Amino acid sequence: MSALLSATCAVPAAGAVLTAALPAGTTGARRRTTKLVALGVSALTLVLAAVVAVRFDPHGDRYQLTESYSWIRSFGITFSLGVDGIGAVLALLTAVLVPMVMLASWHDADPDPASAPAGSDGPADPGTIERRRRTQGFFALILAVEAMVIVSFYATDVFLFYVFFEAMLIPMYFLIGGFGDRAGGPESARQRSYAAVKFLLYNLLGGLVMLAAVIGLYVIAQEQGFGTFDLRTLTSAIADGKLQLSGTAEKALFLGFFFAFAVKAPLWPLHTWLPNAMGEATAGTAVLITAVVDKVGTFAMLRFCLGLFPHASKTFAPAILVLSLIGIVYGALLAVGQKDIKRLVAYASISHFGFIIMGIFALTSQGQSGATLYMVNHGLSTAAWMLVAGFLISRRGSRLIADYGGVQKVAPVLAGTFLIGSLATLSLPGLAPFVSEFLVLVGTFARYPAIGIVATFGIVLAALYALLLYQRTMTGPVKEGVRAMPDLKARELAVVAPLVALTVLFGVYPKPLTDLVNPSVNATLSQVHETDPAPAHPVAATPGGEQK
């Protein structure tokens, strides 16, 4: 039995403990050591996640590199890990983004130099050591989130998944509430607290509903001789008809799981926590929210909702598609009207998640393949867009779009990378999001043409909010507060360049991703007993037998 998956999960978890235990940063050198240790741990995690993706055989078993350790025997709960193509890709995405987030957030937890006396290395107040502890705490929390997210992508025990699905809320709560955006103004502390509490309450409510559904599934399974939480056992028994759920029970359990995932995704109308959380968090934390943590919700819809409750998934698919469509248009319209850069990106992400969920519940191979690619491509492009926006905000000290103008004249590299992020957001052909959005729309149109047609208006609105943001911030006369703005530094270029390169690479050559995810997508469709709909106009045959 390979221990590669558990090692990939354990390294960031151990790194979080180690980082938190390092001596308090009473000097700049100690804080730098803390950051380098955390960055080194995230780099090692990236290597392990890449090895997992390379060792995964798309033509082999659905779940590979499996591990299983006894945990709570009396309830059939195990620490079971296994990776499919979708989990391998999303875990690798997480491992790629975390080092980028750390580099981008290099000074986000440093003491505020404005409160420090000349010649000192931090604020001269009785809480000096505690405030300097923020560096250790900040980077330890990022590693803790990474560990919990990767476990969620690898978990093949329903209860194990639930535990880490909920546990990741705790470090995220402290990242949002304790390490907020310094450009938030005098009310920022109160606003951060509100955003953090709202994030926690929404997601805890979803988790509690899911816990009731997890318990209900176990009770029903135990009554029929399947006293286990093992996902592979349960899905196999359901597919073979050995484990039977009544129509009412299956629908209730599906809704319990789906509600939790829809909150985390976030799906309209359960989305309202996201703009607050992303607006008040640092740019790096905002990337963790929308590009990493939220992907667990959409991933779980594929793995658990469709796998465990195939009939209920088909029953509720039309209603979910309508909610997704509303989210696409609603998020895009509100993004157009935003005055705050970070809230604009948040509403744009709500629109994008609508496309992802629409692709999942279109129940076609193109739609689900596009949805999975969308998770990856949205993570890369939105991370680049948000991190460059964070660099911009840190220079000007304001999140308001009206405070910017003419940035491309004083910081052309920053403006150029921001333009690439904007173009990726509107799914320009040649950039990665275009491939995934095209597949989602094709897959949706094949089964639900009306929904597919209306969803295309989301692309038009995306072009509107992305290009208007660029025009208002980067072009025109140079605003007074922008004149002395420096361009991107070497560390910031090291953050943005890989994200831009991957966005371009997967825009022109997505085959490495599709080769990994397509077998898992096909397996998911077979679980819900669905095949792609036949073309409305099949190819006609000539009298000689040749097709035309």
Secondary structure as a PSIPRED ss2 file (coil, helix, strand):
# PSIPRED VFORMAT (PSIPRED V4.0)

   1 M C   1.000  0.000  0.000
   2 S C   1.000  0.000  0.000
   3 A C   1.000  0.000  0.000
   4 L H   0.000  1.000  0.000
   5 L H   0.000  1.000  0.000
   6 S H   0.000  1.000  0.000
   7 A H   0.000  1.000  0.000
   8 T H   0.000  1.000  0.000
   9 C H   0.000  1.000  0.000
  10 A H   0.000  1.000  0.000
  11 V H   0.000  1.000  0.000
  12 P H   0.000  1.000  0.000
  13 A H   0.000  1.000  0.000
  14 A H   0.000  1.000  0.000
  15 G H   0.000  1.000  0.000
  16 A H   0.000  1.000  0.000
  17 V H   0.000  1.000  0.000
  18 L H   0.000  1.000  0.000
  19 T H   0.000  1.000  0.000
  20 A H   0.000  1.000  0.000
  21 A H   0.000  1.000  0.000
  22 L C   1.000  0.000  0.000
  23 P C   1.000  0.000  0.000
  24 A C   1.000  0.000  0.000
  25 G C   1.000  0.000  0.000
  26 T C   1.000  0.000  0.000
  27 T C   1.000  0.000  0.000
  28 G H   0.000  1.000  0.000
  29 A H   0.000  1.000  0.000
  30 R H   0.000  1.000  0.000
  31 R H   0.000  1.000  0.000
  32 R H   0.000  1.000  0.000
  33 T H   0.000  1.000  0.000
  34 T H   0.000  1.000  0.000
  35 K H   0.000  1.000  0.000
  36 L H   0.000  1.000  0.000
  37 V H   0.000  1.000  0.000
  38 A H   0.000  1.000  0.000
  39 L H   0.000  1.000  0.000
  40 G H   0.000  1.000  0.000
  41 V H   0.000  1.000  0.000
  42 S H   0.000  1.000  0.000
  43 A H   0.000  1.000  0.000
  44 L H   0.000  1.000  0.000
  45 T H   0.000  1.000  0.000
  46 L H   0.000  1.000  0.000
  47 V H   0.000  1.000  0.000
  48 L H   0.000  1.000  0.000
  49 A H   0.000  1.000  0.000
  50 A H   0.000  1.000  0.000
  51 V H   0.000  1.000  0.000
  52 V H   0.000  1.000  0.000
  53 A H   0.000  1.000  0.000
  54 V H   0.000  1.000  0.000
  55 R H   0.000  1.000  0.000
  56 F C   1.000  0.000  0.000
  57 D C   1.000  0.000  0.000
  58 P C   1.000  0.000  0.000
  59 H C   1.000  0.000  0.000
  60 G C   1.000  0.000  0.000
  61 D C   1.000  0.000  0.000
  62 R C   1.000  0.000  0.000
  63 Y C   1.000  0.000  0.000
  64 Q E   0.000  0.000  1.000
  65 L E   0.000  0.000  1.000
  66 T E   0.000  0.000  1.000
  67 E E   0.000  0.000  1.000
  68 S E   0.000  0.000  1.000
  69 Y E   0.000  0.000  1.000
  70 S E   0.000  0.000  1.000
  71 W E   0.000  0.000  1.000
  72 I E   0.000  0.000  1.000
  73 R H   0.000  1.000  0.000
  74 S H   0.000  1.000  0.000
  75 F H   0.000  1.000  0.000
  76 G C   1.000  0.000  0.000
  77 I E   0.000  0.000  1.000
  78 T E   0.000  0.000  1.000
  79 F E   0.000  0.000  1.000
  80 S E   0.000  0.000  1.000
  81 L E   0.000  0.000  1.000
  82 G E   0.000  0.000  1.000
  83 V E   0.000  0.000  1.000
  84 D C   1.000  0.000  0.000
  85 G H   0.000  1.000  0.000
  86 I H   0.000  1.000  0.000
  87 G H   0.000  1.000  0.000
  88 A H   0.000  1.000  0.000
  89 V H   0.000  1.000  0.000
  90 L H   0.000  1.000  0.000
  91 A H   0.000  1.000  0.000
  92 L H   0.000  1.000  0.000
  93 L H   0.000  1.000  0.000
  94 T H   0.000  1.000  0.000
  95 A H   0.000  1.000  0.000
  96 V H   0.000  1.000  0.000
  97 L H   0.000  1.000  0.000
  98 V H   0.000  1.000  0.000
  99 P H   0.000  1.000  0.000
 100 M H   0.000  1.000  0.000
 101 V H   0.000  1.000  0.000
 102 M H   0.000  1.000  0.000
 103 L H   0.000  1.000  0.000
 104 A H   0.000  1.000  0.000
 105 S C   1.000  0.000  0.000
 106 W C   1.000  0.000  0.000
 107 H C   1.000  0.000  0.000
 108 D C   1.000  0.000  0.000
 109 A C   1.000  0.000  0.000
 110 D C   1.000  0.000  0.000
 111 P C   1.000  0.000  0.000
 112 D C   1.000  0.000  0.000
 113 P H   0.000  1.000  0.000
 114 A H   0.000  1.000  0.000
 115 S H   0.000  1.000  0.000
 116 A C   1.000  0.000  0.000
 117 P C   1.000  0.000  0.000
 118 A C   1.000  0.000  0.000
 119 G C   1.000  0.000  0.000
 120 S C   1.000  0.000  0.000
 121 D C   1.000  0.000  0.000
 122 G C   1.000  0.000  0.000
 123 P C   1.000  0.000  0.000
 124 A C   1.000  0.000  0.000
 125 D C   1.000  0.000  0.000
 126 P C   1.000  0.000  0.000
 127 G C   1.000  0.000  0.000
 128 T H   0.000  1.000  0.000
 129 I H   0.000  1.000  0.000
 130 E H   0.000  1.000  0.000
 131 R H   0.000  1.000  0.000
 132 R H   0.000  1.000  0.000
 133 R H   0.000  1.000  0.000
 134 R H   0.000  1.000  0.000
 135 T H   0.000  1.000  0.000
 136 Q H   0.000  1.000  0.000
 137 G H   0.000  1.000  0.000
 138 F H   0.000  1.000  0.000
 139 F H   0.000  1.000  0.000
 140 A H   0.000  1.000  0.000
 141 L H   0.000  1.000  0.000
 142 I H   0.000  1.000  0.000
 143 L H   0.000  1.000  0.000
 144 A H   0.000  1.000  0.000
 145 V H   0.000  1.000  0.000
 146 E H   0.000  1.000  0.000
 147 A H   0.000  1.000  0.000
 148 M H   0.000  1.000  0.000
 149 V H   0.000  1.000  0.000
 150 I H   0.000  1.000  0.000
 151 V H   0.000  1.000  0.000
 152 S H   0.000  1.000  0.000
 153 F H   0.000  1.000  0.000
 154 Y H   0.000  1.000  0.000
 155 A E   0.000  0.000  1.000
 156 T C   1.000  0.000  0.000
 157 D E   0.000  0.000  1.000
 158 V H   0.000  1.000  0.000
 159 F H   0.000  1.000  0.000
 160 L H   0.000  1.000  0.000
 161 F H   0.000  1.000  0.000
 162 Y H   0.000  1.000  0.000
 163 V H   0.000  1.000  0.000
 164 F H   0.000  1.000  0.000
 165 F H   0.000  1.000  0.000
 166 E H   0.000  1.000  0.000
 167 A H   0.000  1.000  0.000
 168 M C   1.000  0.000  0.000
 169 L H   0.000  1.000  0.000
 170 I H   0.000  1.000  0.000
 171 P H   0.000  1.000  0.000
 172 M H   0.000  1.000  0.000
 173 Y H   0.000  1.000  0.000
 174 F H   0.000  1.000  0.000
 175 L H   0.000  1.000  0.000
 176 I H   0.000  1.000  0.000
 177 G H   0.000  1.000  0.000
 178 G H   0.000  1.000  0.000
 179 F C   1.000  0.000  0.000
 180 G E   0.000  0.000  1.000
 181 D C   1.000  0.000  0.000
 182 R H   0.000  1.000  0.000
 183 A H   0.000  1.000  0.000
 184 G H   0.000  1.000  0.000
 185 G C   1.000  0.000  0.000
 186 P C   1.000  0.000  0.000
 187 E C   1.000  0.000  0.000
 188 S H   0.000  1.000  0.000
 189 A H   0.000  1.000  0.000
 190 R H   0.000  1.000  0.000
 191 Q H   0.000  1.000  0.000
 192 R H   0.000  1.000  0.000
 193 S H   0.000  1.000  0.000
 194 Y H   0.000  1.000  0.000
 195 A H   0.000  1.000  0.000
 196 A H   0.000  1.000  0.000
 197 V H   0.000  1.000  0.000
 198 K H   0.000  1.000  0.000
 199 F H   0.000  1.000  0.000
 200 L H   0.000  1.000  0.000
 201 L H   0.000  1.000  0.000
 202 Y H   0.000  1.000  0.000
 203 N H   0.000  1.000  0.000
 204 L H   0.000  1.000  0.000
 205 L H   0.000  1.000  0.000
 206 G H   0.000  1.000  0.000
 207 G H   0.000  1.000  0.000
 208 L H   0.000  1.000  0.000
 209 V H   0.000  1.000  0.000
 210 M H   0.000  1.000  0.000
 211 L H   0.000  1.000  0.000
 212 A H   0.000  1.000  0.000
 213 A H   0.000  1.000  0.000
 214 V H   0.000  1.000  0.000
 215 I H   0.000  1.000  0.000
 216 G H   0.000  1.000  0.000
 217 L H   0.000  1.000  0.000
 218 Y H   0.000  1.000  0.000
 219 V H   0.000  1.000  0.000
 220 I H   0.000  1.000  0.000
 221 A H   0.000  1.000  0.000
 222 Q H   0.000  1.000  0.000
 223 E H   0.000  1.000  0.000
 224 Q C   1.000  0.000  0.000
 225 G C   1.000  0.000  0.000
 226 F C   1.000  0.000  0.000
 227 G C   1.000  0.000  0.000
 228 T C   1.000  0.000  0.000
 229 F C   1.000  0.000  0.000
 230 D E   0.000  0.000  1.000
 231 L H   0.000  1.000  0.000
 232 R H   0.000  1.000  0.000
 233 T H   0.000  1.000  0.000
 234 L H   0.000  1.000  0.000
 235 T H   0.000  1.000  0.000
 236 S H   0.000  1.000  0.000
 237 A H   0.000  1.000  0.000
 238 I H   0.000  1.000  0.000
 239 A H   0.000  1.000  0.000
 240 D H   0.000  1.000  0.000
 241 G C   1.000  0.000  0.000
 242 K C   1.000  0.000  0.000
 243 L C   1.000  0.000  0.000
 244 Q C   1.000  0.000  0.000
 245 L C   1.000  0.000  0.000
 246 S C   1.000  0.000  0.000
 247 G H   0.000  1.000  0.000
 248 T H   0.000  1.000  0.000
 249 A H   0.000  1.000  0.000
 250 E H   0.000  1.000  0.000
 251 K H   0.000  1.000  0.000
 252 A H   0.000  1.000  0.000
 253 L H   0.000  1.000  0.000
 254 F H   0.000  1.000  0.000
 255 L H   0.000  1.000  0.000
 256 G H   0.000  1.000  0.000
 257 F H   0.000  1.000  0.000
 258 F H   0.000  1.000  0.000
 259 F H   0.000  1.000  0.000
 260 A H   0.000  1.000  0.000
 261 F H   0.000  1.000  0.000
 262 A H   0.000  1.000  0.000
 263 V H   0.000  1.000  0.000
 264 K H   0.000  1.000  0.000
 265 A C   1.000  0.000  0.000
 266 P C   1.000  0.000  0.000
 267 L C   1.000  0.000  0.000
 268 W C   1.000  0.000  0.000
 269 P C   1.000  0.000  0.000
 270 L C   1.000  0.000  0.000
 271 H C   1.000  0.000  0.000
 272 T C   1.000  0.000  0.000
 273 W H   0.000  1.000  0.000
 274 L H   0.000  1.000  0.000
 275 P H   0.000  1.000  0.000
 276 N H   0.000  1.000  0.000
 277 A H   0.000  1.000  0.000
 278 M H   0.000  1.000  0.000
 279 G H   0.000  1.000  0.000
 280 E H   0.000  1.000  0.000
 281 A E   0.000  0.000  1.000
 282 T C   1.000  0.000  0.000
 283 A H   0.000  1.000  0.000
 284 G H   0.000  1.000  0.000
 285 T H   0.000  1.000  0.000
 286 A H   0.000  1.000  0.000
 287 V H   0.000  1.000  0.000
 288 L H   0.000  1.000  0.000
 289 I H   0.000  1.000  0.000
 290 T H   0.000  1.000  0.000
 291 A H   0.000  1.000  0.000
 292 V H   0.000  1.000  0.000
 293 V H   0.000  1.000  0.000
 294 D H   0.000  1.000  0.000
 295 K H   0.000  1.000  0.000
 296 V H   0.000  1.000  0.000
 297 G H   0.000  1.000  0.000
 298 T H   0.000  1.000  0.000
 299 F H   0.000  1.000  0.000
 300 A H   0.000  1.000  0.000
 301 M H   0.000  1.000  0.000
 302 L H   0.000  1.000  0.000
 303 R H   0.000  1.000  0.000
 304 F H   0.000  1.000  0.000
 305 C H   0.000  1.000  0.000
 306 L H   0.000  1.000  0.000
 307 G H   0.000  1.000  0.000
 308 L H   0.000  1.000  0.000
 309 F C   1.000  0.000  0.000
 310 P H   0.000  1.000  0.000
 311 H H   0.000  1.000  0.000
 312 A H   0.000  1.000  0.000
 313 S H   0.000  1.000  0.000
 314 K H   0.000  1.000  0.000
 315 T H   0.000  1.000  0.000
 316 F H   0.000  1.000  0.000
 317 A H   0.000  1.000  0.000
 318 P H   0.000  1.000  0.000
 319 A H   0.000  1.000  0.000
 320 I H   0.000  1.000  0.000
 321 L H   0.000  1.000  0.000
 322 V H   0.000  1.000  0.000
 323 L H   0.000  1.000  0.000
 324 S H   0.000  1.000  0.000
 325 L H   0.000  1.000  0.000
 326 I H   0.000  1.000  0.000
 327 G H   0.000  1.000  0.000
 328 I H   0.000  1.000  0.000
 329 V H   0.000  1.000  0.000
 330 Y H   0.000  1.000  0.000
 331 G H   0.000  1.000  0.000
 332 A H   0.000  1.000  0.000
 333 L H   0.000  1.000  0.000
 334 L H   0.000  1.000  0.000
 335 A H   0.000  1.000  0.000
 336 V H   0.000  1.000  0.000
 337 G C   1.000  0.000  0.000
 338 Q C   1.000  0.000  0.000
 339 K C   1.000  0.000  0.000
 340 D E   0.000  0.000  1.000
 341 I H   0.000  1.000  0.000
 342 K H   0.000  1.000  0.000
 343 R H   0.000  1.000  0.000
 344 L H   0.000  1.000  0.000
 345 V H   0.000  1.000  0.000
 346 A H   0.000  1.000  0.000
 347 Y H   0.000  1.000  0.000
 348 A H   0.000  1.000  0.000
 349 S H   0.000  1.000  0.000
 350 I H   0.000  1.000  0.000
 351 S H   0.000  1.000  0.000
 352 H H   0.000  1.000  0.000
 353 F H   0.000  1.000  0.000
 354 G H   0.000  1.000  0.000
 355 F H   0.000  1.000  0.000
 356 I H   0.000  1.000  0.000
 357 I H   0.000  1.000  0.000
 358 M H   0.000  1.000  0.000
 359 G H   0.000  1.000  0.000
 360 I H   0.000  1.000  0.000
 361 F H   0.000  1.000  0.000
 362 A C   1.000  0.000  0.000
 363 L C   1.000  0.000  0.000
 364 T C   1.000  0.000  0.000
 365 S H   0.000  1.000  0.000
 366 Q H   0.000  1.000  0.000
 367 G H   0.000  1.000  0.000
 368 Q H   0.000  1.000  0.000
 369 S H   0.000  1.000  0.000
 370 G H   0.000  1.000  0.000
 371 A H   0.000  1.000  0.000
 372 T H   0.000  1.000  0.000
 373 L H   0.000  1.000  0.000
 374 Y H   0.000  1.000  0.000
 375 M H   0.000  1.000  0.000
 376 V H   0.000  1.000  0.000
 377 N H   0.000  1.000  0.000
 378 H H   0.000  1.000  0.000
 379 G H   0.000  1.000  0.000
 380 L H   0.000  1.000  0.000
 381 S H   0.000  1.000  0.000
 382 T H   0.000  1.000  0.000
 383 A H   0.000  1.000  0.000
 384 A H   0.000  1.000  0.000
 385 W H   0.000  1.000  0.000
 386 M H   0.000  1.000  0.000
 387 L H   0.000  1.000  0.000
 388 V H   0.000  1.000  0.000
 389 A H   0.000  1.000  0.000
 390 G H   0.000  1.000  0.000
 391 F H   0.000  1.000  0.000
 392 L H   0.000  1.000  0.000
 393 I H   0.000  1.000  0.000
 394 S H   0.000  1.000  0.000
 395 R H   0.000  1.000  0.000
 396 R H   0.000  1.000  0.000
 397 G C   1.000  0.000  0.000
 398 S C   1.000  0.000  0.000
 399 R C   1.000  0.000  0.000
 400 L E   0.000  0.000  1.000
 401 I H   0.000  1.000  0.000
 402 A H   0.000  1.000  0.000
 403 D H   0.000  1.000  0.000
 404 Y C   1.000  0.000  0.000
 405 G C   1.000  0.000  0.000
 406 G C   1.000  0.000  0.000
 407 V H   0.000  1.000  0.000
 408 Q H   0.000  1.000  0.000
 409 K H   0.000  1.000  0.000
 410 V H   0.000  1.000  0.000
 411 A C   1.000  0.000  0.000
 412 P H   0.000  1.000  0.000
 413 V H   0.000  1.000  0.000
 414 L H   0.000  1.000  0.000
 415 A H   0.000  1.000  0.000
 416 G H   0.000  1.000  0.000
 417 T H   0.000  1.000  0.000
 418 F H   0.000  1.000  0.000
 419 L H   0.000  1.000  0.000
 420 I H   0.000  1.000  0.000
 421 G H   0.000  1.000  0.000
 422 S H   0.000  1.000  0.000
 423 L H   0.000  1.000  0.000
 424 A H   0.000  1.000  0.000
 425 T H   0.000  1.000  0.000
 426 L C   1.000  0.000  0.000
 427 S C   1.000  0.000  0.000
 428 L C   1.000  0.000  0.000
 429 P C   1.000  0.000  0.000
 430 G C   1.000  0.000  0.000
 431 L C   1.000  0.000  0.000
 432 A H   0.000  1.000  0.000
 433 P H   0.000  1.000  0.000
 434 F H   0.000  1.000  0.000
 435 V H   0.000  1.000  0.000
 436 S H   0.000  1.000  0.000
 437 E H   0.000  1.000  0.000
 438 F H   0.000  1.000  0.000
 439 L H   0.000  1.000  0.000
 440 V H   0.000  1.000  0.000
 441 L H   0.000  1.000  0.000
 442 V H   0.000  1.000  0.000
 443 G H   0.000  1.000  0.000
 444 T H   0.000  1.000  0.000
 445 F H   0.000  1.000  0.000
 446 A H   0.000  1.000  0.000
 447 R H   0.000  1.000  0.000
 448 Y C   1.000  0.000  0.000
 449 P H   0.000  1.000  0.000
 450 A H   0.000  1.000  0.000
 451 I H   0.000  1.000  0.000
 452 G H   0.000  1.000  0.000
 453 I H   0.000  1.000  0.000
 454 V H   0.000  1.000  0.000
 455 A H   0.000  1.000  0.000
 456 T C   1.000  0.000  0.000
 457 F H   0.000  1.000  0.000
 458 G H   0.000  1.000  0.000
 459 I H   0.000  1.000  0.000
 460 V H   0.000  1.000  0.000
 461 L H   0.000  1.000  0.000
 462 A H   0.000  1.000  0.000
 463 A H   0.000  1.000  0.000
 464 L H   0.000  1.000  0.000
 465 Y H   0.000  1.000  0.000
 466 A H   0.000  1.000  0.000
 467 L H   0.000  1.000  0.000
 468 L H   0.000  1.000  0.000
 469 L H   0.000  1.000  0.000
 470 Y H   0.000  1.000  0.000
 471 Q H   0.000  1.000  0.000
 472 R H   0.000  1.000  0.000
 473 T H   0.000  1.000  0.000
 474 M H   0.000  1.000  0.000
 475 T C   1.000  0.000  0.000
 476 G C   1.000  0.000  0.000
 477 P C   1.000  0.000  0.000
 478 V C   1.000  0.000  0.000
 479 K C   1.000  0.000  0.000
 480 E H   0.000  1.000  0.000
 481 G H   0.000  1.000  0.000
 482 V H   0.000  1.000  0.000
 483 R C   1.000  0.000  0.000
 484 A C   1.000  0.000  0.000
 485 M C   1.000  0.000  0.000
 486 P C   1.000  0.000  0.000
 487 D C   1.000  0.000  0.000
 488 L C   1.000  0.000  0.000
 489 K C   1.000  0.000  0.000
 490 A H   0.000  1.000  0.000
 491 R H   0.000  1.000  0.000
 492 E H   0.000  1.000  0.000
 493 L H   0.000  1.000  0.000
 494 A H   0.000  1.000  0.000
 495 V H   0.000  1.000  0.000
 496 V H   0.000  1.000  0.000
 497 A H   0.000  1.000  0.000
 498 P H   0.000  1.000  0.000
 499 L H   0.000  1.000  0.000
 500 V H   0.000  1.000  0.000
 501 A H   0.000  1.000  0.000
 502 L H   0.000  1.000  0.000
 503 T H   0.000  1.000  0.000
 504 V H   0.000  1.000  0.000
 505 L H   0.000  1.000  0.000
 506 F H   0.000  1.000  0.000
 507 G H   0.000  1.000  0.000
 508 V H   0.000  1.000  0.000
 509 Y C   1.000  0.000  0.000
 510 P C   1.000  0.000  0.000
 511 K H   0.000  1.000  0.000
 512 P H   0.000  1.000  0.000
 513 L H   0.000  1.000  0.000
 514 T H   0.000  1.000  0.000
 515 D H   0.000  1.000  0.000
 516 L H   0.000  1.000  0.000
 517 V H   0.000  1.000  0.000
 518 N H   0.000  1.000  0.000
 519 P H   0.000  1.000  0.000
 520 S H   0.000  1.000  0.000
 521 V H   0.000  1.000  0.000
 522 N H   0.000  1.000  0.000
 523 A H   0.000  1.000  0.000
 524 T H   0.000  1.000  0.000
 525 L H   0.000  1.000  0.000
 526 S H   0.000  1.000  0.000
 527 Q H   0.000  1.000  0.000
 528 V C   1.000  0.000  0.000
 529 H C   1.000  0.000  0.000
 530 E C   1.000  0.000  0.000
 531 T C   1.000  0.000  0.000
 532 D C   1.000  0.000  0.000
 533 P C   1.000  0.000  0.000
 534 A C   1.000  0.000  0.000
 535 P C   1.000  0.000  0.000
 536 A C   1.000  0.000  0.000
 537 H C   1.000  0.000  0.000
 538 P C   1.000  0.000  0.000
 539 V C   1.000  0.000  0.000
 540 A C   1.000  0.000  0.000
 541 A E   0.000  0.000  1.000
 542 T C   1.000  0.000  0.000
 543 P C   1.000  0.000  0.000
 544 G C   1.000  0.000  0.000
 545 G C   1.000  0.000  0.000
 546 E C   1.000  0.000  0.000
 547 Q E   0.000  0.000  1.000
 548 K C   1.000  0.000  0.000
